[in-house]
Amino acid sequence: TLERVNKMMEGGEVYTLKKVRFRGSQSCPICLQTRNGPCPLIAMFNILSLRGQLQLDQQKVNRGFLTSRDLLDIVGDFLMVRNKGIFESKDGVAANQRQIFTD
């Protein structure tokens, strides 16, 4: 399955998922770093997951890892849905924010 993981990576990184219990709730997945150093994207994912605010595809949870693309898509989708009103506004600030998120 290493070949399969390498194909999925396509130049990105793969992050292991670990199921943990938090505040007596059902187990939820957290993302583990592959290298030392700060990673705000992983931190955001883990906070949202622990709060129960992310809906993860069960297939991704069962395979036990996320690609960097998966991680970006999951957190990005959450931010887009959560800030939907920003993107519906017609003013210049909203247009700039839309451009930033699509880049």
Secondary structure as UniProt FT lines:
FT   HELIX           2..9
FT   TURN            10..11
FT   STRAND          14..20
FT   TURN            23..24
FT   STRAND          28..31
FT   HELIX           40..50
FT   TURN            51..52
FT   HELIX           58..63
FT   STRAND          65..67
FT   HELIX           68..82
FT   HELIX           84..88
FT   HELIX           92..102
//
